[in-house]
Amino acid sequence: MEKLVYLLGREPDADTQGLREQLLAETVPLLRAHGARQITLNIADLDAEVQDTAPDRIAGPWGSLGAVVAFWLECLDSRGPIEAHLVSLAPGVTGYLVTESLPQTFAQDWGEGERRPGVSQFTAHGKPKGLDEASFYHNWQMEHSRLSFDLHPLRWSYERNAVARQLCGADTGYRALVLEHFRELRDFTDPARYFGDPAVVEQMYAELPGFCDVHNMVTGPMSEYRFA
């Protein structure tokens, strides 16, 4: 089994309601018909709520990202029809073969295809220029991942995808595609709930250049839907 992740663009700050409806009604059945399993949709439809209360939770060219579609295939060689469909839905589609890690798992307590309660924070970023591979993975997957539990004590789940190679679209330089989910919107927007000890926050900012290229980072809130 191989995991693929596709980032679907949108016109700057465009509404994503139509895209959400199309993904749920057309894309999920098509993916299933072509052998996709464990399908996850994340849709950028919470911008207004978050911009009003916590604008610093959004960074980079967020207004140009409409959705993230992830799924597993027996073999990526069979992705052609799926990829063609996704490219037809939105501008600026990019696809990635990834390795998934789940440092913080969760139990699904909502119905398949229903909106997951709360909010997903999606983040994509590259490797800082000049940083060697071993240091990048150590700083991100060992040091920062451990710290993140204290950084976000109310976080519900943490999914880490390391990019093995890019499959389609313009080169983004992304090496990390991350989803952190919070059970309630206020856990994401209220600084007192989103962050832990201020000393841990300071440590995170100090360590950030050791694994994250902030010049090509994008991050923001999404609604999540899951299908077996």
Secondary structure by P-SEA (a helix, b strand, c coil): cbbbbbbbbccccccaaaaaaaaaccaaaaaaaacccbbbbbbccaaaaaaaccccccccccccccbbbbbcccccccaaaaaaaaaacccbbbbbbbbbbccbbbbbcccccccccbbbbbbbbbccccccaaaaaaacccccccccccccccccbbbbbbbccccccccccccbbbbbbbcccccccccccccccaaaaaaaaaaccccccccccccccbbbbbcc
